[in-house]
């Protein structure tokens, strides 16, 4: 479980990150990175839809992603909101593959965010 101060909680926070944030994708994940004016640490939220699988599968994917995202939050600047959206392929891959896909997607989103700021 992520501590409360590191979680996105409201629909408005998710919507802001997905609509205005920089996007990065991999085979199993899509991430949205949104830089806010907050001075507190980065926050994260998960979107795992029914397309990924039934409730058991969705919760398994979320449980496997949580420690990977917790580690990734340490590399993000303060005030960053990160939304991780699992694609259907996430249900059938290993945690190692999810970790690699997360690193690729976050890296792509960070590059995109840097280009936007210029």
Secondary structure, 3 states (H helix, E strand, C coil): CCCHHHECCCHHHHHHHHHHCEEEECCCEEEEEEECCCCCCCEEEEEECCCCCCHHHHHHHHHHHHHHHHHHHCCCCCCEEEEEEECHHHHHCCHHHHHHHHHHHHHHHHHHHHHHHC
